[in-house]
Amino acid sequence: MMPRLLPEDPGRLQSLAATASLAVAVSLATLKLLAAILTGSLALLSSTIDSLTDILASGVTYLSVRVARQPPDRSHRFGHGKAEALSALAQAALVLGAALFVLVEGVQRLIAPPTLRASGFGMLVMLLAILVTALLLALQRHVVARTGSQAIAADAVHYRADFLTNFATLLSLFLVGEFGWSRPDPVIAALIAAYLAFHAVRIGRQAVDVLMDRELPTAVRARILELVRTEPEVRGVHDLRTRRAGRTMFVEMHVEFDPELTVRAAHDIADALERRLEAAFPGAEILIHQEPAGIEDHRLDHVIAGRRDLPGPT
């Protein structure tokens, strides 16, 4: 099966997917442009424009994956994982721009439909695009499952939209070739534009969530707390903070212990908790602040809850 032929290293997997994406985008854009010229189809032209934006998006993905793989340095002590979110945001902007262009062209051609030329070559190109895109999506699905890469995931969302729009373009060419219906061409193009815009907004929102350090899903936070509270020596947990950057999940929390425990004992228990969490969430960066139970101090949980009746920071 295909996954057995792929490298096991997550970084190499991401690089392979990014390279494949760029190669597919360049190849399909060239073929679609030639077919659009031969047929005069706006649906095919819109698919060509989308493939041209794919080249830019895939190029950004390729660069972001390389940057995100770099280890932490003095200026970026949390690593470079957010480069993937920046890539996804750039992709969203490119797709949204392409959708707007196609929509404007679609409206113009709906008002004044041009004469289209049916072409078997155009249909052949779209069938090839569907096949190649399906293979790329299979590769991207495997890479995202193995690495959790946001850049590759955003690229996959983009290509899933391409996969469906290629079918729509093929339908437009079929209607022109078999029935001479040119009117559906700009309508299909407008539907393609709407679909692209929908996915652009979705990709952008996900990227902004990462850049704004949005908390991980409630189920993940609940699992973290469950694993910590199973330790008999733990008296309480507060100020749990989680976020994700690229392939790395960051988890910070304050864990309360018996005030009579020695610093060494509390440290050993905290180390054991970190190992337990790392086993449940491979690759996660875990930071546990140890403190004695029963202290009334200023907490993030209090700030979020809007409580004003507790001591402030000292």
C-alpha angles and dihedrals in degrees: 000000000000098000090060089059093054127087118263097218109100093218093052090046091055092047091050092051092047092049092047091049092053093047092050092048094052094045096047095043090055094049094044093049091054091047092048090054091050096047104031088220116158091201088056091043090052089051088050092052090049089053090050089054087047088063091056093041094047090047090053090047091051092052095043092051090053092049094045091054092061114107123242116285137183093280096040108037092164090055129245100282095122089069085083092057090050088052091052091049091052090050091052091053092049094049092047091051092050091049091053092050093050092047093053092048090047093054092049093051092045088058094044110019114205125218110268126206116217113225132185087205091062092052091047090053092052092049089051090048091052092051096046093045091051090054092048091049090053090054093046092048090055093047094048091049091052101039109020089224111176093200092055091042090054090047089051091053088052093051093045086059088048090052092057095040090052088059090049091051091049089053091052092052091047093053091050093046099044103032106014091239109157097163095077091056097079090038091056089045090054091050089051090051092051091049092049091049091051092054092043090058091046094051091045094051092051091050093049090050090058095043090050092048095243114192119259117256118294091247091057093049090048090052091051092052091046092054092048096046093053087073107097094215094057111103097179147340128218143159094037109181126183136177141154132229116181109311094342126093116202121207126183128174146152114241120196122217137181106289089228093062116107119244089247093053093048090048093052092050091049090051090052090051091050091052090049092052093045089053090053094043108030114210094016120143107228124194119181122186111204120213138160117265120249100040116137103214139147109282137186088231089060092050092051091047090051095238115162100173097082134086117280126230117292 
